[in-house]
Amino acid sequence: MDLRKAALVVMMAALAAGCGRGGKNARVDAAIAPLIPSDTVVLAGLRLDRLKDTPFFKTYVEGHKIKVLDDFQAKTGIDPTRDIWELVYAGNTKRSMVFIRGKFGGQFGLEPDFRIPGVERQSYKTYYILSQGEAGVMFVTSGVAVAGAVKDLKSIIDNRDKSGESPPNDLIEMVTELPLDHAWLVSLRGGAMVPDVPMKGNMANFARLATSLGEVKLHADLSSGVNLQAEAEYPDASLAKQVQDTIRAGVGILRLRTPDTEKDLMRIYDGIQVNAKDKQLLISVVTPFEVIDQAAKLFSTRRPEGAKAD
């Protein structure tokens, strides 16, 4: 089993289970909140400004391992290690977009001017979009940009003219209930994000558990490793207990398929704790970054090219 498949098993299980810049709680930036579409089901955030001088920043931001940042830099020439403060993902089953907060012009209030070869510049209702194919970046101000499909970027501006359109205030309020960590995720209907695809056997049962997921709150400290805490709510206690057992069984299978010599992977599994409490499921993941990196290197060299995964 390669790393992607192993990670997918654990992360899918986590999904089924739930899966001013000051203050003591998280928040959605005031410049971003009014722009978020009303039909958003999941909100997630990453505070890059609070991660400077950490192993995460060096490995994942400076190491070019976050695709949306690399795509943003390719279209605009903006250096994400210097000019981006935070990312906010807003999505549902039909579309997703990432709001980017930072400083993009020479001075606030001035329209930024980027000219990158191969990137088309178009204007839409006084806002301009830099695009390659169907994907683009729209600048709302010199401090806020949005990355996503061009048609979805245009809909943000169109929604301003619709009566009754408003941001998902319930989701935005949920964010303020979380501690001020580096990353967070909230959803009132986590099960709504499960793809509607035909499934049989065990996968059909897993999909049933996933679609029943209700409110989800997740936050993570990334200062020296992954310290993630999540709460997920199910319709009744029996479902929460069933999901707990499913995740524990999945981690157990990974353990059985991992040789004793690969202790780094065992340390990852040891750091995953899942406990049902009435209708809630509590998930804790505590893993050092170096263990994740070592495990990734191990899996990348474990199986010859073209060999079949377990």
Beta strands, then each sheet from edge to edge (+ up, - down):
strand 1: 42-47
strand 2: 84-91
strand 3: 96-102
strand 4: 120-124
strand 5: 127-132
strand 6: 135-141
strand 7: 144-149
strand 8: 183-187
strand 9: 216-221
strand 10: 225-233
strand 11: 272-277
strand 12: 280-288
sheet 1: 4+ 5- 6+ 7- 3+ 2- 1+ 8- 9+ 10- 12+ 11-
end
